[in-house]
Amino acid sequence: MKLPSPPQKARCSLPPTPPSFTAYDAANFTSYMHLLTLASGGASPEEMARDVFGVDPECDPQAAEKIVDAHLKRANWLLVSGYRDLFTPVG
């Protein structure tokens, strides 16, 4: 399934790993949702690397796989439990 790309390509750095919602997560929320949608539609990691991150998996397949895997893991964390931080009052 081919979806339109998010407004901006996600950063190609690795996402954070703390068990709380971060500014990085907020900045990449649309990309996380795009990844989850593509994954549920059966997209390959190569397609996700190209469509979401603008990374050519043929040039650096290991980097593309690492970026997709890390962001997909973070997106799944957000879907399962991280979303709770969105509803926690600050202060």
HTML snippet that shows the backbone in 3Dmol.js (N, CA, C, O; Angstrom):
<script src="https://3Dmol.org/build/3Dmol-min.js"></script>
<div id="view" style="width:600px;height:400px;position:relative"></div>
<script>
const pdb = `
ATOM      1  N   MET A   1       0.840  -1.160   0.000  1.00  0.00           N
ATOM      2  CA  MET A   1       0.000   0.000   0.000  1.00  0.00           C
ATOM      3  C   MET A   1       0.893   1.233   0.000  1.00  0.00           C
ATOM      4  O   MET A   1       1.778   1.362   0.846  1.00  0.00           O
ATOM      5  N   LYS A   2       0.672   2.107  -0.914  1.00  0.00           N
ATOM      6  CA  LYS A   2       1.472   3.336  -1.035  1.00  0.00           C
ATOM      7  C   LYS A   2       0.658   4.496  -0.484  1.00  0.00           C
ATOM      8  O   LYS A   2      -0.420   4.810  -0.988  1.00  0.00           O
ATOM      9  N   LEU A   3       1.185   5.125   0.552  1.00  0.00           N
ATOM     10  CA  LEU A   3       0.549   6.306   1.137  1.00  0.00           C
ATOM     11  C   LEU A   3       1.361   7.530   0.774  1.00  0.00           C
ATOM     12  O   LEU A   3       2.546   7.420   0.459  1.00  0.00           O
ATOM     13  N   PRO A   4       0.735   8.699   0.815  1.00  0.00           N
ATOM     14  CA  PRO A   4       1.522   9.897   0.595  1.00  0.00           C
ATOM     15  C   PRO A   4       2.563  10.029   1.698  1.00  0.00           C
ATOM     16  O   PRO A   4       2.324   9.620   2.834  1.00  0.00           O
ATOM     17  N   SER A   5       3.693  10.588   1.370  1.00  0.00           N
ATOM     18  CA  SER A   5       4.738  10.794   2.365  1.00  0.00           C
ATOM     19  C   SER A   5       4.288  11.834   3.372  1.00  0.00           C
ATOM     20  O   SER A   5       3.502  12.724   3.046  1.00  0.00           O
ATOM     21  N   PRO A   6       4.791  11.721   4.608  1.00  0.00           N
ATOM     22  CA  PRO A   6       4.480  12.769   5.573  1.00  0.00           C
ATOM     23  C   PRO A   6       5.036  14.100   5.092  1.00  0.00           C
ATOM     24  O   PRO A   6       5.883  14.130   4.200  1.00  0.00           O
ATOM     25  N   PRO A   7       4.569  15.203   5.674  1.00  0.00           N
ATOM     26  CA  PRO A   7       5.010  16.509   5.199  1.00  0.00           C
ATOM     27  C   PRO A   7       6.522  16.674   5.150  1.00  0.00           C
ATOM     28  O   PRO A   7       7.039  17.292   4.219  1.00  0.00           O
ATOM     29  N   GLN A   8       7.234  16.142   6.116  1.00  0.00           N
ATOM     30  CA  GLN A   8       8.693  16.201   6.125  1.00  0.00           C
ATOM     31  C   GLN A   8       9.203  14.780   6.272  1.00  0.00           C
ATOM     32  O   GLN A   8       8.544  13.932   6.873  1.00  0.00           O
ATOM     33  N   LYS A   9      10.371  14.526   5.725  1.00  0.00           N
ATOM     34  CA  LYS A   9      11.000  13.229   5.963  1.00  0.00           C
ATOM     35  C   LYS A   9      11.449  13.199   7.418  1.00  0.00           C
ATOM     36  O   LYS A   9      11.946  14.191   7.951  1.00  0.00           O
ATOM     37  N   ALA A  10      11.265  12.054   8.043  1.00  0.00           N
ATOM     38  CA  ALA A  10      11.701  11.912   9.425  1.00  0.00           C
ATOM     39  C   ALA A  10      13.214  12.018   9.506  1.00  0.00           C
ATOM     40  O   ALA A  10      13.921  11.805   8.521  1.00  0.00           O
ATOM     41  N   ARG A  11      13.682  12.341  10.660  1.00  0.00           N
ATOM     42  CA  ARG A  11      15.127  12.399  10.866  1.00  0.00           C
ATOM     43  C   ARG A  11      15.715  11.015  10.691  1.00  0.00           C
ATOM     44  O   ARG A  11      15.058  10.011  10.965  1.00  0.00           O
ATOM     45  N   CYS A  12      16.937  10.966  10.239  1.00  0.00           N
ATOM     46  CA  CYS A  12      17.597   9.682  10.037  1.00  0.00           C
ATOM     47  C   CYS A  12      18.414   9.258  11.244  1.00  0.00           C
ATOM     48  O   CYS A  12      19.145   8.269  11.185  1.00  0.00           O
ATOM     49  N   SER A  13      18.297   9.992  12.332  1.00  0.00           N
ATOM     50  CA  SER A  13      18.961   9.564  13.550  1.00  0.00           C
ATOM     51  C   SER A  13      18.085   8.521  14.229  1.00  0.00           C
ATOM     52  O   SER A  13      16.938   8.309  13.834  1.00  0.00           O
ATOM     53  N   LEU A  14      18.620   7.884  15.234  1.00  0.00           N
ATOM     54  CA  LEU A  14      17.857   6.870  15.949  1.00  0.00           C
ATOM     55  C   LEU A  14      16.966   7.533  16.992  1.00  0.00           C
ATOM     56  O   LEU A  14      17.348   8.548  17.575  1.00  0.00           O
ATOM     57  N   PRO A  15      15.790   6.975  17.233  1.00  0.00           N
ATOM     58  CA  PRO A  15      14.881   7.569  18.208  1.00  0.00           C
ATOM     59  C   PRO A  15      15.383   7.353  19.632  1.00  0.00           C
ATOM     60  O   PRO A  15      16.257   6.519  19.869  1.00  0.00           O
ATOM     61  N   PRO A  16      14.833   8.103  20.570  1.00  0.00           N
ATOM     62  CA  PRO A  16      15.222   7.934  21.968  1.00  0.00           C
ATOM     63  C   PRO A  16      14.693   6.613  22.519  1.00  0.00           C
ATOM     64  O   PRO A  16      13.825   5.981  21.916  1.00  0.00           O
ATOM     65  N   THR A  17      15.215   6.210  23.650  1.00  0.00           N
ATOM     66  CA  THR A  17      14.757   4.956  24.256  1.00  0.00           C
ATOM     67  C   THR A  17      14.188   5.103  25.662  1.00  0.00           C
ATOM     68  O   THR A  17      13.803   4.094  26.252  1.00  0.00           O
ATOM     69  N   PRO A  18      14.113   6.316  26.235  1.00  0.00           N
ATOM     70  CA  PRO A  18      13.543   6.389  27.585  1.00  0.00           C
ATOM     71  C   PRO A  18      12.065   6.007  27.572  1.00  0.00           C
ATOM     72  O   PRO A  18      11.385   6.176  26.560  1.00  0.00           O
ATOM     73  N   PRO A  19      11.576   5.497  28.687  1.00  0.00           N
ATOM     74  CA  PRO A  19      10.176   5.078  28.736  1.00  0.00           C
ATOM     75  C   PRO A  19       9.218   6.252  28.973  1.00  0.00           C
ATOM     76  O   PRO A  19       8.288   6.157  29.773  1.00  0.00           O
ATOM     77  N   SER A  20       9.458   7.342  28.275  1.00  0.00           N
ATOM     78  CA  SER A  20       8.567   8.493  28.359  1.00  0.00           C
ATOM     79  C   SER A  20       8.562   9.200  27.004  1.00  0.00           C
ATOM     80  O   SER A  20       9.521   9.121  26.238  1.00  0.00           O
ATOM     81  N   PHE A  21       7.470   9.883  26.735  1.00  0.00           N
ATOM     82  CA  PHE A  21       7.300  10.612  25.487  1.00  0.00           C
ATOM     83  C   PHE A  21       8.251  11.803  25.492  1.00  0.00           C
ATOM     84  O   PHE A  21       8.307  12.553  26.467  1.00  0.00           O
ATOM     85  N   THR A  22       8.999  11.977  24.405  1.00  0.00           N
ATOM     86  CA  THR A  22      10.017  13.030  24.335  1.00  0.00           C
ATOM     87  C   THR A  22       9.693  14.040  23.239  1.00  0.00           C
ATOM     88  O   THR A  22       8.766  13.845  22.453  1.00  0.00           O
ATOM     89  N   ALA A  23      10.462  15.111  23.199  1.00  0.00           N
ATOM     90  CA  ALA A  23      10.317  16.100  22.133  1.00  0.00           C
ATOM     91  C   ALA A  23      10.590  15.465  20.768  1.00  0.00           C
ATOM     92  O   ALA A  23       9.958  15.828  19.776  1.00  0.00           O
ATOM     93  N   TYR A  24      11.530  14.517  20.716  1.00  0.00           N
ATOM     94  CA  TYR A  24      11.819  13.802  19.468  1.00  0.00           C
ATOM     95  C   TYR A  24      10.571  13.046  19.010  1.00  0.00           C
ATOM     96  O   TYR A  24      10.229  13.057  17.828  1.00  0.00           O
ATOM     97  N   ASP A  25       9.895  12.392  19.956  1.00  0.00           N
ATOM     98  CA  ASP A  25       8.673  11.661  19.621  1.00  0.00           C
ATOM     99  C   ASP A  25       7.606  12.606  19.073  1.00  0.00           C
ATOM    100  O   ASP A  25       6.929  12.290  18.095  1.00  0.00           O
ATOM    101  N   ALA A  26       7.463  13.751  19.703  1.00  0.00           N
ATOM    102  CA  ALA A  26       6.474  14.722  19.240  1.00  0.00           C
ATOM    103  C   ALA A  26       6.797  15.185  17.820  1.00  0.00           C
ATOM    104  O   ALA A  26       5.906  15.300  16.978  1.00  0.00           O
ATOM    105  N   ALA A  27       8.064  15.446  17.566  1.00  0.00           N
ATOM    106  CA  ALA A  27       8.480  15.914  16.243  1.00  0.00           C
ATOM    107  C   ALA A  27       8.314  14.837  15.171  1.00  0.00           C
ATOM    108  O   ALA A  27       8.159  15.152  13.992  1.00  0.00           O
ATOM    109  N   ASN A  28       8.348  13.573  15.577  1.00  0.00           N
ATOM    110  CA  ASN A  28       8.279  12.464  14.619  1.00  0.00           C
ATOM    111  C   ASN A  28       6.989  11.656  14.711  1.00  0.00           C
ATOM    112  O   ASN A  28       6.900  10.562  14.155  1.00  0.00           O
ATOM    113  N   PHE A  29       6.000  12.186  15.404  1.00  0.00           N
ATOM    114  CA  PHE A  29       4.742  11.463  15.614  1.00  0.00           C
ATOM    115  C   PHE A  29       4.096  11.042  14.288  1.00  0.00           C
ATOM    116  O   PHE A  29       3.661   9.899  14.145  1.00  0.00           O
ATOM    117  N   THR A  30       4.035  11.945  13.339  1.00  0.00           N
ATOM    118  CA  THR A  30       3.434  11.628  12.043  1.00  0.00           C
ATOM    119  C   THR A  30       4.207  10.513  11.346  1.00  0.00           C
ATOM    120  O   THR A  30       3.607   9.634  10.727  1.00  0.00           O
ATOM    121  N   SER A  31       5.518  10.544  11.443  1.00  0.00           N
ATOM    122  CA  SER A  31       6.336   9.492  10.829  1.00  0.00           C
ATOM    123  C   SER A  31       6.098   8.151  11.500  1.00  0.00           C
ATOM    124  O   SER A  31       6.049   7.120  10.830  1.00  0.00           O
ATOM    125  N   TYR A  32       5.949   8.157  12.833  1.00  0.00           N
ATOM    126  CA  TYR A  32       5.646   6.910  13.544  1.00  0.00           C
ATOM    127  C   TYR A  32       4.330   6.314  13.025  1.00  0.00           C
ATOM    128  O   TYR A  32       4.246   5.116  12.753  1.00  0.00           O
ATOM    129  N   MET A  33       3.324   7.152  12.893  1.00  0.00           N
ATOM    130  CA  MET A  33       2.020   6.666  12.432  1.00  0.00           C
ATOM    131  C   MET A  33       2.104   6.185  10.979  1.00  0.00           C
ATOM    132  O   MET A  33       1.454   5.212  10.598  1.00  0.00           O
ATOM    133  N   HIS A  34       2.900   6.869  10.191  1.00  0.00           N
ATOM    134  CA  HIS A  34       3.105   6.471   8.799  1.00  0.00           C
ATOM    135  C   HIS A  34       3.772   5.091   8.744  1.00  0.00           C
ATOM    136  O   HIS A  34       3.374   4.238   7.952  1.00  0.00           O
ATOM    137  N   LEU A  35       4.780   4.879   9.583  1.00  0.00           N
ATOM    138  CA  LEU A  35       5.455   3.574   9.647  1.00  0.00           C
ATOM    139  C   LEU A  35       4.478   2.467  10.042  1.00  0.00           C
ATOM    140  O   LEU A  35       4.454   1.404   9.422  1.00  0.00           O
ATOM    141  N   LEU A  36       3.678   2.719  11.070  1.00  0.00           N
ATOM    142  CA  LEU A  36       2.722   1.702  11.520  1.00  0.00           C
ATOM    143  C   LEU A  36       1.713   1.364  10.426  1.00  0.00           C
ATOM    144  O   LEU A  36       1.345   0.204  10.244  1.00  0.00           O
ATOM    145  N   THR A  37       1.275   2.379   9.709  1.00  0.00           N
ATOM    146  CA  THR A  37       0.322   2.156   8.615  1.00  0.00           C
ATOM    147  C   THR A  37       0.960   1.339   7.497  1.00  0.00           C
ATOM    148  O   THR A  37       0.357   0.397   6.983  1.00  0.00           O
ATOM    149  N   LEU A  38       2.168   1.703   7.131  1.00  0.00           N
ATOM    150  CA  LEU A  38       2.863   0.956   6.085  1.00  0.00           C
ATOM    151  C   LEU A  38       3.123  -0.482   6.512  1.00  0.00           C
ATOM    152  O   LEU A  38       2.938  -1.409   5.723  1.00  0.00           O
ATOM    153  N   ALA A  39       3.553  -0.672   7.759  1.00  0.00           N
ATOM    154  CA  ALA A  39       3.830  -2.021   8.260  1.00  0.00           C
ATOM    155  C   ALA A  39       2.558  -2.868   8.270  1.00  0.00           C
ATOM    156  O   ALA A  39       2.592  -4.042   7.902  1.00  0.00           O
ATOM    157  N   SER A  40       1.445  -2.284   8.686  1.00  0.00           N
ATOM    158  CA  SER A  40       0.196  -3.049   8.728  1.00  0.00           C
ATOM    159  C   SER A  40      -0.299  -3.389   7.323  1.00  0.00           C
ATOM    160  O   SER A  40      -1.054  -4.342   7.131  1.00  0.00           O
ATOM    161  N   GLY A  41       0.140  -2.595   6.344  1.00  0.00           N
ATOM    162  CA  GLY A  41      -0.228  -2.862   4.957  1.00  0.00           C
ATOM    163  C   GLY A  41       0.731  -3.796   4.247  1.00  0.00           C
ATOM    164  O   GLY A  41       0.576  -4.068   3.056  1.00  0.00           O
ATOM    165  N   GLY A  42       1.729  -4.292   4.982  1.00  0.00           N
ATOM    166  CA  GLY A  42       2.658  -5.257   4.405  1.00  0.00           C
ATOM    167  C   GLY A  42       3.837  -4.659   3.670  1.00  0.00           C
ATOM    168  O   GLY A  42       4.503  -5.352   2.901  1.00  0.00           O
ATOM    169  N   ALA A  43       4.109  -3.378   3.892  1.00  0.00           N
ATOM    170  CA  ALA A  43       5.263  -2.753   3.228  1.00  0.00           C
ATOM    171  C   ALA A  43       6.563  -3.381   3.733  1.00  0.00           C
ATOM    172  O   ALA A  43       6.664  -3.787   4.891  1.00  0.00           O
ATOM    173  N   SER A  44       7.523  -3.450   2.871  1.00  0.00           N
ATOM    174  CA  SER A  44       8.831  -3.989   3.246  1.00  0.00           C
ATOM    175  C   SER A  44       9.616  -2.923   4.000  1.00  0.00           C
ATOM    176  O   SER A  44       9.321  -1.734   3.878  1.00  0.00           O
ATOM    177  N   PRO A  45      10.617  -3.340   4.781  1.00  0.00           N
ATOM    178  CA  PRO A  45      11.480  -2.354   5.432  1.00  0.00           C
ATOM    179  C   PRO A  45      12.145  -1.415   4.426  1.00  0.00           C
ATOM    180  O   PRO A  45      12.369  -0.241   4.723  1.00  0.00           O
ATOM    181  N   GLU A  46      12.459  -1.927   3.246  1.00  0.00           N
ATOM    182  CA  GLU A  46      13.074  -1.083   2.216  1.00  0.00           C
ATOM    183  C   GLU A  46      12.114   0.016   1.773  1.00  0.00           C
ATOM    184  O   GLU A  46      12.519   1.166   1.603  1.00  0.00           O
ATOM    185  N   GLU A  47      10.844  -0.335   1.587  1.00  0.00           N
ATOM    186  CA  GLU A  47       9.850   0.674   1.211  1.00  0.00           C
ATOM    187  C   GLU A  47       9.704   1.722   2.306  1.00  0.00           C
ATOM    188  O   GLU A  47       9.618   2.918   2.027  1.00  0.00           O
ATOM    189  N   MET A  48       9.676   1.262   3.556  1.00  0.00           N
ATOM    190  CA  MET A  48       9.526   2.192   4.679  1.00  0.00           C
ATOM    191  C   MET A  48      10.730   3.121   4.770  1.00  0.00           C
ATOM    192  O   MET A  48      10.568   4.315   5.020  1.00  0.00           O
ATOM    193  N   ALA A  49      11.930   2.595   4.571  1.00  0.00           N
ATOM    194  CA  ALA A  49      13.141   3.425   4.621  1.00  0.00           C
ATOM    195  C   ALA A  49      13.066   4.519   3.563  1.00  0.00           C
ATOM    196  O   ALA A  49      13.389   5.677   3.826  1.00  0.00           O
ATOM    197  N   ARG A  50      12.643   4.141   2.382  1.00  0.00           N
ATOM    198  CA  ARG A  50      12.580   5.090   1.270  1.00  0.00           C
ATOM    199  C   ARG A  50      11.456   6.106   1.481  1.00  0.00           C
ATOM    200  O   ARG A  50      11.671   7.310   1.340  1.00  0.00           O
ATOM    201  N   ASP A  51      10.254   5.620   1.820  1.00  0.00           N
ATOM    202  CA  ASP A  51       9.087   6.494   1.894  1.00  0.00           C
ATOM    203  C   ASP A  51       9.080   7.413   3.114  1.00  0.00           C
ATOM    204  O   ASP A  51       8.705   8.581   3.011  1.00  0.00           O
ATOM    205  N   VAL A  52       9.488   6.895   4.254  1.00  0.00           N
ATOM    206  CA  VAL A  52       9.386   7.671   5.483  1.00  0.00           C
ATOM    207  C   VAL A  52      10.659   8.465   5.772  1.00  0.00           C
ATOM    208  O   VAL A  52      10.595   9.604   6.234  1.00  0.00           O
ATOM    209  N   PHE A  53      11.810   7.859   5.498  1.00  0.00           N
ATOM    210  CA  PHE A  53      13.070   8.494   5.873  1.00  0.00           C
ATOM    211  C   PHE A  53      13.859   9.053   4.699  1.00  0.00           C
ATOM    212  O   PHE A  53      14.844   9.763   4.900  1.00  0.00           O
ATOM    213  N   GLY A  54      13.444   8.744   3.484  1.00  0.00           N
ATOM    214  CA  GLY A  54      14.177   9.220   2.319  1.00  0.00           C
ATOM    215  C   GLY A  54      15.545   8.576   2.195  1.00  0.00           C
ATOM    216  O   GLY A  54      16.461   9.154   1.612  1.00  0.00           O
ATOM    217  N   VAL A  55      15.682   7.369   2.749  1.00  0.00           N
ATOM    218  CA  VAL A  55      16.946   6.645   2.720  1.00  0.00           C
ATOM    219  C   VAL A  55      16.890   5.604   1.613  1.00  0.00           C
ATOM    220  O   VAL A  55      15.916   4.859   1.511  1.00  0.00           O
ATOM    221  N   ASP A  56      17.911   5.549   0.797  1.00  0.00           N
ATOM    222  CA  ASP A  56      17.982   4.548  -0.262  1.00  0.00           C
ATOM    223  C   ASP A  56      18.576   3.264   0.322  1.00  0.00           C
ATOM    224  O   ASP A  56      19.771   3.210   0.609  1.00  0.00           O
ATOM    225  N   PRO A  57      17.749   2.234   0.496  1.00  0.00           N
ATOM    226  CA  PRO A  57      18.238   1.007   1.119  1.00  0.00           C
ATOM    227  C   PRO A  57      19.260   0.260   0.259  1.00  0.00           C
ATOM    228  O   PRO A  57      19.969  -0.612   0.761  1.00  0.00           O
ATOM    229  N   GLU A  58      19.341   0.589  -1.013  1.00  0.00           N
ATOM    230  CA  GLU A  58      20.329  -0.068  -1.862  1.00  0.00           C
ATOM    231  C   GLU A  58      21.726   0.510  -1.631  1.00  0.00           C
ATOM    232  O   GLU A  58      22.724  -0.183  -1.829  1.00  0.00           O
ATOM    233  N   CYS A  59      21.800   1.766  -1.215  1.00  0.00           N
ATOM    234  CA  CYS A  59      23.093   2.393  -0.954  1.00  0.00           C
ATOM    235  C   CYS A  59      23.678   1.950   0.381  1.00  0.00           C
ATOM    236  O   CYS A  59      24.884   1.727   0.490  1.00  0.00           O
ATOM    237  N   ASP A  60      22.826   1.823   1.396  1.00  0.00           N
ATOM    238  CA  ASP A  60      23.290   1.427   2.726  1.00  0.00           C
ATOM    239  C   ASP A  60      22.202   0.603   3.400  1.00  0.00           C
ATOM    240  O   ASP A  60      21.472   1.115   4.249  1.00  0.00           O
ATOM    241  N   PRO A  61      22.088  -0.675   3.026  1.00  0.00           N
ATOM    242  CA  PRO A  61      21.003  -1.503   3.547  1.00  0.00           C
ATOM    243  C   PRO A  61      21.029  -1.677   5.066  1.00  0.00           C
ATOM    244  O   PRO A  61      19.975  -1.754   5.697  1.00  0.00           O
ATOM    245  N   GLN A  62      22.214  -1.740   5.651  1.00  0.00           N
ATOM    246  CA  GLN A  62      22.283  -1.925   7.106  1.00  0.00           C
ATOM    247  C   GLN A  62      21.782  -0.695   7.852  1.00  0.00           C
ATOM    248  O   GLN A  62      21.054  -0.819   8.837  1.00  0.00           O
ATOM    249  N   ALA A  63      22.165   0.481   7.393  1.00  0.00           N
ATOM    250  CA  ALA A  63      21.702   1.719   8.030  1.00  0.00           C
ATOM    251  C   ALA A  63      20.193   1.869   7.861  1.00  0.00           C
ATOM    252  O   ALA A  63      19.499   2.245   8.806  1.00  0.00           O
ATOM    253  N   ALA A  64      19.685   1.581   6.675  1.00  0.00           N
ATOM    254  CA  ALA A  64      18.251   1.686   6.426  1.00  0.00           C
ATOM    255  C   ALA A  64      17.477   0.744   7.340  1.00  0.00           C
ATOM    256  O   ALA A  64      16.463   1.131   7.921  1.00  0.00           O
ATOM    257  N   GLU A  65      17.951  -0.478   7.466  1.00  0.00           N
ATOM    258  CA  GLU A  65      17.279  -1.454   8.323  1.00  0.00           C
ATOM    259  C   GLU A  65      17.310  -1.016   9.788  1.00  0.00           C
ATOM    260  O   GLU A  65      16.313  -1.151  10.497  1.00  0.00           O
ATOM    261  N   LYS A  66      18.440  -0.499  10.236  1.00  0.00           N
ATOM    262  CA  LYS A  66      18.585  -0.063  11.625  1.00  0.00           C
ATOM    263  C   LYS A  66      17.648   1.100  11.934  1.00  0.00           C
ATOM    264  O   LYS A  66      17.009   1.127  12.985  1.00  0.00           O
ATOM    265  N   ILE A  67      17.568   2.056  11.017  1.00  0.00           N
ATOM    266  CA  ILE A  67      16.699   3.220  11.211  1.00  0.00           C
ATOM    267  C   ILE A  67      15.240   2.800  11.255  1.00  0.00           C
ATOM    268  O   ILE A  67      14.498   3.229  12.138  1.00  0.00           O
ATOM    269  N   VAL A  68      14.823   1.970  10.315  1.00  0.00           N
ATOM    270  CA  VAL A  68      13.426   1.521  10.276  1.00  0.00           C
ATOM    271  C   VAL A  68      13.105   0.697  11.517  1.00  0.00           C
ATOM    272  O   VAL A  68      12.091   0.942  12.170  1.00  0.00           O
ATOM    273  N   ASP A  69      13.941  -0.263  11.851  1.00  0.00           N
ATOM    274  CA  ASP A  69      13.677  -1.115  13.013  1.00  0.00           C
ATOM    275  C   ASP A  69      13.550  -0.301  14.295  1.00  0.00           C
ATOM    276  O   ASP A  69      12.629  -0.521  15.081  1.00  0.00           O
ATOM    277  N   ALA A  70      14.464   0.632  14.508  1.00  0.00           N
ATOM    278  CA  ALA A  70      14.451   1.431  15.733  1.00  0.00           C
ATOM    279  C   ALA A  70      13.198   2.308  15.809  1.00  0.00           C
ATOM    280  O   ALA A  70      12.566   2.395  16.861  1.00  0.00           O
ATOM    281  N   HIS A  71      12.841   2.952  14.704  1.00  0.00           N
ATOM    282  CA  HIS A  71      11.664   3.816  14.708  1.00  0.00           C
ATOM    283  C   HIS A  71      10.371   2.998  14.786  1.00  0.00           C
ATOM    284  O   HIS A  71       9.410   3.426  15.425  1.00  0.00           O
ATOM    285  N   LEU A  72      10.339   1.851  14.156  1.00  0.00           N
ATOM    286  CA  LEU A  72       9.150   1.003  14.235  1.00  0.00           C
ATOM    287  C   LEU A  72       8.968   0.474  15.659  1.00  0.00           C
ATOM    288  O   LEU A  72       7.845   0.389  16.155  1.00  0.00           O
ATOM    289  N   LYS A  73      10.053   0.129  16.299  1.00  0.00           N
ATOM    290  CA  LYS A  73       9.991  -0.313  17.700  1.00  0.00           C
ATOM    291  C   LYS A  73       9.447   0.817  18.577  1.00  0.00           C
ATOM    292  O   LYS A  73       8.591   0.586  19.432  1.00  0.00           O
ATOM    293  N   ARG A  74       9.942   2.031  18.363  1.00  0.00           N
ATOM    294  CA  ARG A  74       9.480   3.174  19.146  1.00  0.00           C
ATOM    295  C   ARG A  74       8.010   3.474  18.845  1.00  0.00           C
ATOM    296  O   ARG A  74       7.249   3.798  19.757  1.00  0.00           O
ATOM    297  N   ALA A  75       7.609   3.369  17.595  1.00  0.00           N
ATOM    298  CA  ALA A  75       6.213   3.606  17.222  1.00  0.00           C
ATOM    299  C   ALA A  75       5.300   2.582  17.888  1.00  0.00           C
ATOM    300  O   ALA A  75       4.215   2.933  18.353  1.00  0.00           O
ATOM    301  N   ASN A  76       5.723   1.331  17.938  1.00  0.00           N
ATOM    302  CA  ASN A  76       4.926   0.288  18.610  1.00  0.00           C
ATOM    303  C   ASN A  76       4.857   0.540  20.102  1.00  0.00           C
ATOM    304  O   ASN A  76       3.808   0.330  20.713  1.00  0.00           O
ATOM    305  N   TRP A  77       5.962   0.989  20.708  1.00  0.00           N
ATOM    306  CA  TRP A  77       5.941   1.342  22.129  1.00  0.00           C
ATOM    307  C   TRP A  77       4.920   2.448  22.373  1.00  0.00           C
ATOM    308  O   TRP A  77       4.145   2.386  23.328  1.00  0.00           O
ATOM    309  N   LEU A  78       4.921   3.452  21.514  1.00  0.00           N
ATOM    310  CA  LEU A  78       3.992   4.564  21.649  1.00  0.00           C
ATOM    311  C   LEU A  78       2.547   4.079  21.539  1.00  0.00           C
ATOM    312  O   LEU A  78       1.680   4.532  22.286  1.00  0.00           O
ATOM    313  N   LEU A  79       2.296   3.176  20.626  1.00  0.00           N
ATOM    314  CA  LEU A  79       0.956   2.640  20.405  1.00  0.00           C
ATOM    315  C   LEU A  79       0.471   1.818  21.603  1.00  0.00           C
ATOM    316  O   LEU A  79      -0.700   1.889  21.975  1.00  0.00           O
ATOM    317  N   VAL A  80       1.367   1.046  22.200  1.00  0.00           N
ATOM    318  CA  VAL A  80       0.993   0.138  23.286  1.00  0.00           C
ATOM    319  C   VAL A  80       0.940   0.836  24.647  1.00  0.00           C
ATOM    320  O   VAL A  80      -0.011   0.639  25.402  1.00  0.00           O
ATOM    321  N   SER A  81       1.941   1.643  24.965  1.00  0.00           N
ATOM    322  CA  SER A  81       1.942   2.239  26.303  1.00  0.00           C
ATOM    323  C   SER A  81       2.376   3.700  26.355  1.00  0.00           C
ATOM    324  O   SER A  81       1.954   4.429  27.252  1.00  0.00           O
ATOM    325  N   GLY A  82       3.189   4.135  25.438  1.00  0.00           N
ATOM    326  CA  GLY A  82       3.713   5.499  25.476  1.00  0.00           C
ATOM    327  C   GLY A  82       2.659   6.571  25.307  1.00  0.00           C
ATOM    328  O   GLY A  82       2.849   7.706  25.744  1.00  0.00           O
ATOM    329  N   TYR A  83       1.551   6.225  24.677  1.00  0.00           N
ATOM    330  CA  TYR A  83       0.485   7.201  24.452  1.00  0.00           C
ATOM    331  C   TYR A  83      -0.027   7.786  25.765  1.00  0.00           C
ATOM    332  O   TYR A  83      -0.549   8.901  25.784  1.00  0.00           O
ATOM    333  N   ARG A  84       0.117   7.047  26.859  1.00  0.00           N
ATOM    334  CA  ARG A  84      -0.377   7.521  28.157  1.00  0.00           C
ATOM    335  C   ARG A  84       0.247   8.860  28.539  1.00  0.00           C
ATOM    336  O   ARG A  84      -0.389   9.698  29.178  1.00  0.00           O
ATOM    337  N   ASP A  85       1.511   9.046  28.133  1.00  0.00           N
ATOM    338  CA  ASP A  85       2.179  10.317  28.443  1.00  0.00           C
ATOM    339  C   ASP A  85       1.503  11.501  27.778  1.00  0.00           C
ATOM    340  O   ASP A  85       1.634  12.633  28.244  1.00  0.00           O
ATOM    341  N   LEU A  86       0.792  11.257  26.708  1.00  0.00           N
ATOM    342  CA  LEU A  86       0.096  12.344  26.014  1.00  0.00           C
ATOM    343  C   LEU A  86      -1.063  12.889  26.829  1.00  0.00           C
ATOM    344  O   LEU A  86      -1.522  14.009  26.602  1.00  0.00           O
ATOM    345  N   PHE A  87      -1.538  12.086  27.787  1.00  0.00           N
ATOM    346  CA  PHE A  87      -2.697  12.469  28.569  1.00  0.00           C
ATOM    347  C   PHE A  87      -2.357  12.778  30.034  1.00  0.00           C
ATOM    348  O   PHE A  87      -3.251  12.969  30.858  1.00  0.00           O
ATOM    349  N   THR A  88      -1.071  12.824  30.344  1.00  0.00           N
ATOM    350  CA  THR A  88      -0.627  13.117  31.689  1.00  0.00           C
ATOM    351  C   THR A  88      -0.398  14.617  31.822  1.00  0.00           C
ATOM    352  O   THR A  88       0.370  15.200  31.056  1.00  0.00           O
ATOM    353  N   PRO A  89      -1.060  15.243  32.787  1.00  0.00           N
ATOM    354  CA  PRO A  89      -0.858  16.698  32.964  1.00  0.00           C
ATOM    355  C   PRO A  89       0.600  16.999  33.317  1.00  0.00           C
ATOM    356  O   PRO A  89       1.245  16.269  34.069  1.00  0.00           O
ATOM    357  N   VAL A  90       1.086  18.083  32.756  1.00  0.00           N
ATOM    358  CA  VAL A  90       2.465  18.513  33.033  1.00  0.00           C
ATOM    359  C   VAL A  90       2.435  19.478  34.212  1.00  0.00           C
ATOM    360  O   VAL A  90       1.580  20.360  34.285  1.00  0.00           O
ATOM    361  N   GLY A  91       3.379  19.301  35.131  1.00  0.00           N
ATOM    362  CA  GLY A  91       3.521  20.241  36.207  1.00  0.00           C
ATOM    363  C   GLY A  91       2.939  19.741  37.442  1.00  0.00           C
ATOM    364  O   GLY A  91       2.976  20.426  38.464  1.00  0.00           O
TER     365      GLY A  91
END
`;
const viewer = $3Dmol.createViewer("view");
viewer.addModel(pdb, "pdb");
viewer.setStyle({}, {cartoon: {color: "spectrum"}});
viewer.zoomTo();
viewer.render();
</script>
